[in-house]
Amino acid sequence: MKIILLLAAGLLLAACAQTAPTPDTIVKPTEPPATHFVDAYPKQGDQFARVPDKALVNFNIALQPQSSITVTRDGKPVQTGALTFGQNKISIAVALPSDAGDGKFLVRFSGVKSDQTVTAGEFTFTVDSKSASAYLDFTGKSDVTIKMKDIKFTPALIRVSPKTKVTWINDDPIPHFVNSDPHPSHNAFRALNTLDLAKDAAYSFTFDQPGEWAYHCSAHVPANMFGRVIVE
């Protein structure tokens, strides 16, 4: 009788092991990326002056409904929006509350694949509202120009009012881009993306959503060609 019970228990455990999602890799700053992980927003180690509007993770494989994202600030849970899936279910995201406050944020994600294995990982970013003092203040202006020169955005950090039109002009002899973070998915703010801009070419975008928007030149990553726009 004992042997039969032991065999039954063993079969039950084996069945559970086959159906329960199991992590395959954990993403940490010092370790290689998780299987099928592409990029995330914010990126590991980012600092913002305003709480970003979302936490987003991109993959190169379709995910299942059991996938999840959880966020904490200084060890305390952050109340996020419901999990949403991007096109073809290869990305997951949660909205972050604008009043989540300053501190260190930890984002943990779990991407469940069709075979019920999991690509799990984590990344951190910080919010320091005092750092907004380093952003040039163009609030109240209707038009702002940013030059792309010497493989930099000048100015790289700006604050504007809603409905401000920002124009980027390429003063370099090589092409540049204006692409939303993260790289290479460029989907944290899909509206803010260009094709290559040749010398003297210009691109304009009118910001009407309050928040902080991170962008970069995808031709010059990881060179220091990053920018931020705070819309007050």
C-alpha positions in Angstrom: 0.0 0.0 0.0 2.8 2.4 0.9 4.5 1.7 -2.4 1.3 2.5 -4.3 0.9 5.7 -2.4 4.5 6.7 -3.1 4.1 6.0 -6.8 0.9 8.0 -7.0 2.6 11.0 -5.2 5.5 10.8 -7.6 3.2 10.8 -10.6 1.4 13.8 -9.2 4.6 15.8 -8.7 5.8 14.9 -12.2 2.5 16.2 -13.7 2.8 19.5 -11.8 6.4 19.9 -12.9 5.2 19.5 -16.5 2.5 22.1 -16.3 4.0 24.8 -14.0 6.0 27.6 -15.6 9.7 27.4 -14.8 12.2 30.2 -15.0 15.1 29.6 -17.5 17.2 32.8 -17.0 17.2 35.8 -14.7 18.2 39.2 -16.1 20.5 41.2 -13.8 22.9 44.0 -14.5 25.9 41.6 -14.3 24.4 38.6 -16.2 23.6 37.9 -19.8 20.0 38.8 -21.0 17.3 36.2 -20.5 16.3 33.9 -23.4 14.2 35.8 -26.0 14.6 39.1 -24.1 15.2 42.1 -26.4 15.1 45.3 -24.4 13.2 47.1 -21.7 12.0 50.6 -20.8 13.3 52.2 -18.7 16.7 50.6 -19.4 18.8 49.3 -16.5 20.2 52.1 -14.4 18.2 54.9 -16.0 17.5 58.1 -14.0 14.4 60.2 -14.6 13.3 63.6 -13.2 9.6 62.5 -13.6 8.1 59.0 -13.2 8.0 57.4 -16.6 4.6 56.6 -17.9 5.2 52.8 -18.2 7.4 49.8 -17.6 7.8 47.9 -20.8 9.6 44.7 -21.8 10.2 43.5 -25.3 10.8 39.9 -26.5 11.3 38.2 -29.8 8.7 35.5 -29.1 4.9 35.6 -28.5 3.9 35.5 -24.8 1.0 33.9 -22.9 -1.6 35.5 -20.7 0.1 34.3 -17.5 3.0 36.8 -18.1 3.4 39.5 -15.5 5.2 42.7 -14.4 5.5 43.9 -10.8 7.1 47.1 -9.7 8.3 48.3 -6.3 9.8 51.6 -5.1 12.3 51.4 -2.3 10.9 48.0 -1.5 7.3 49.0 -1.4 4.7 47.9 -4.0 3.7 50.4 -6.7 0.1 50.3 -7.9 0.4 49.8 -11.6 -2.1 49.6 -14.4 -3.3 46.3 -15.8 -0.8 44.3 -17.9 -1.1 45.0 -21.6 0.3 43.2 -24.6 1.8 44.8 -27.6 1.5 43.9 -31.3 1.8 40.1 -31.9 2.1 39.7 -28.1 5.9 40.2 -28.2 5.9 42.9 -25.5 4.3 43.5 -22.1 3.8 46.7 -20.3 2.1 48.3 -17.2 1.3 51.9 -16.7 3.1 53.7 -13.8 1.3 56.3 -11.6 2.8 59.8 -12.2 2.7 60.4 -8.4 4.7 57.3 -7.5 7.4 59.6 -6.1 11.2 59.7 -6.0 13.3 56.6 -5.2 14.7 53.5 -6.7 12.3 51.4 -8.7 12.7 47.6 -9.2 10.8 46.1 -12.1 10.4 42.3 -12.2 9.0 40.6 -15.2 7.9 37.1 -16.2 7.3 36.3 -19.8 5.5 32.9 -20.1 6.1 31.2 -23.4 3.9 28.7 -25.3 5.7 25.7 -23.8 5.0 27.2 -20.3 8.6 27.9 -19.6 9.4 31.5 -18.4 11.8 34.2 -19.3 12.2 36.0 -16.0 14.2 39.0 -15.1 14.5 42.3 -13.4 15.9 45.8 -13.8 16.1 49.0 -11.8 15.8 52.8 -12.5 15.6 55.8 -10.3 13.4 58.9 -10.1 14.9 62.1 -8.7 12.6 65.2 -9.2 15.4 67.5 -8.1 17.4 66.5 -11.3 14.9 68.5 -13.3 16.9 71.6 -12.5 19.5 70.3 -15.0 17.0 70.5 -17.9 16.9 73.8 -19.8 13.6 75.5 -19.2 11.7 76.3 -22.4 8.2 76.3 -20.8 5.9 78.9 -22.2 7.7 78.8 -25.6 5.8 77.5 -28.6 8.9 76.4 -30.6 12.2 74.9 -29.5 15.1 73.9 -31.7 17.6 71.1 -30.9 20.8 70.7 -33.0 22.3 67.3 -33.8 26.0 68.2 -33.9 29.2 66.3 -33.0 27.1 63.2 -32.4 25.2 64.9 -29.6 21.8 66.5 -29.1 22.2 70.1 -28.1 20.5 70.8 -25.7 19.9 67.2 -24.7 17.7 67.9 -21.7 14.7 70.3 -22.0 11.5 71.2 -20.3 8.5 72.4 -22.3 4.9 73.2 -22.0 2.2 71.1 -23.7 1.7 71.9 -27.4 5.3 73.0 -27.8 6.8 72.1 -31.2 10.3 70.7 -30.9 12.4 70.7 -34.1 15.6 68.7 -34.5 18.1 69.8 -37.2 21.1 67.7 -38.3 24.2 69.8 -38.5 26.5 66.8 -38.9 27.8 65.4 -42.2 26.4 62.0 -41.3 22.8 60.8 -40.9 21.1 60.9 -37.5 17.8 59.6 -36.1 15.3 60.7 -33.5 14.0 57.4 -31.9 12.0 56.7 -28.9 13.6 54.5 -26.2 14.3 51.6 -25.8 16.8 50.5 -28.4 16.3 48.7 -30.7 12.5 48.4 -30.3 11.8 52.1 -30.2 8.2 51.5 -28.9 7.9 53.4 -25.5 6.6 56.4 -27.5 5.9 55.1 -31.0 4.9 58.6 -32.3 8.4 59.9 -31.7 10.4 58.0 -34.5 12.1 59.2 -37.7 13.8 57.6 -40.6 17.4 58.7 -41.2 17.9 62.5 -41.3 20.7 63.6 -43.7 22.8 66.8 -43.2 20.6 69.9 -42.8 17.4 67.8 -42.6 14.9 68.7 -39.9 12.2 66.9 -38.0 9.5 68.4 -35.9 7.2 66.9 -33.3 4.6 68.6 -31.1 4.5 67.3 -27.5 1.0 67.3 -25.9 1.3 64.5 -23.4 2.6 65.5 -19.9 5.5 63.4 -18.7 9.2 62.7 -19.4 10.1 61.2 -22.8 13.4 59.6 -23.5 14.9 59.3 -27.0 18.2 58.6 -28.8 19.9 58.4 -32.2 19.7 54.7 -33.1 22.7 55.1 -35.4 24.9 56.1 -32.4 24.2 53.7 -29.6 26.0 53.4 -27.2 27.6 56.7 -28.1 26.4 59.6 -25.9 23.5 60.6 -28.2 20.5 60.6 -25.9 17.9 63.2 -25.1 15.0 63.9 -22.7 11.9 66.1 -23.0 9.9 66.9 -19.9 6.4 68.1 -20.8 5.2 70.0 -17.7 
